[in-house]
Amino acid sequence: MDEQQDAIDRVAMALRAARRVAVLTGAGVSAESGLRTFRGATAADLPADMRALWAEFDPMKLATPEAFADDPAMVSKWYDWRRLGCLAAEPNAGHLALAEMQRRLEAGGGECVVITQNVDRLHQRAGCRRVVELHGTIIDWRCLACGIRSTPAPEPMPAHPMRTACCGALLRPDVVWFGEMLPEQAIRAAWDAAQTAEVFFAVGTSAIVQPAASLVGVASSAGATTVEVNVEETPASGAVDWALRGSSGTILPRIVERAWG
Ligand code: OAD
């Protein structure tokens, strides 16, 4: 039996025996839906629409409150472009496998919390019900003054920046920017899930952006079996029990299939 199949079998066995499972996901899980990751794919000879976002764009000019204050039109336009990309994308086999994992565990009286750094809502569209959005979502926007959220229509916004009907203030994406606090409830739910998980997965994340990156260590210190699914090695690879190399759209369905047939 090849080494990876053996590892998948063991992970599947741990999953079958577990009642509490937590899964941290990052941009890699949506890569097979055609959404660009932030890091990783940096080769200059890649076509622009396949390169990692932060290889083409400067996060400090787009993903900070200061950037929005300096140039709200540009930031609003960029996030609207990404929002439309997320709406046009479809969940892939990895998203569907996680939704199936959640259903199977819940059917057996257990639970599976998906903690995502992704803002694309693809987990929910794949059928996941328990999703903690650590970095918010690009699908909803909110009033900069009063915080009221709305869901813009699935078409390009009529202007950049938009002003809100409630306050006449600027409309911003409901994402977490660099330098901002993560939503308190989401942090609490994520930490709780990591601390109580018997099996913890880190899928498609470069595991370098804090505080999400600490969750693997939190779960591991609390005694969870830890599993990484990634096409590349990351700083988390050496710390997990099982580092599975490959795409989430291939590996996750194999794990679910092995666990529940
Ligand atoms: P990154 O873009 O940093 O990392 C994506 C990871 O996915 C890399 O480790 C890739 O090797 C891996 N990957 C790519 N394709 C994959 C596939 N098909 N299957 C499995 N793995 C794959 O994305 P995140 O870790 O999510 O925050 O980044 C974290 C945060 O940094 C984001 O939420 C965003 C970004 O700046 C903000 O904008 C605040």
Boltz pocket constraint, residues with backbone or C-beta under 6 A from the ligand:
constraints:
  - pocket:
      binder: B
      contacts: [[A, 25], [A, 26], [A, 27], [A, 28], [A, 29], [A, 31], [A, 32], [A, 37], [A, 38], [A, 39], [A, 40], [A, 52], [A, 59], [A, 63], [A, 117], [A, 118], [A, 135], [A, 176], [A, 177], [A, 178], [A, 203], [A, 204], [A, 205], [A, 206], [A, 207], [A, 208], [A, 209], [A, 229], [A, 230], [A, 231], [A, 232], [A, 233], [A, 234], [A, 246], [A, 247], [A, 248], [A, 249]]
      max_distance: 6.0
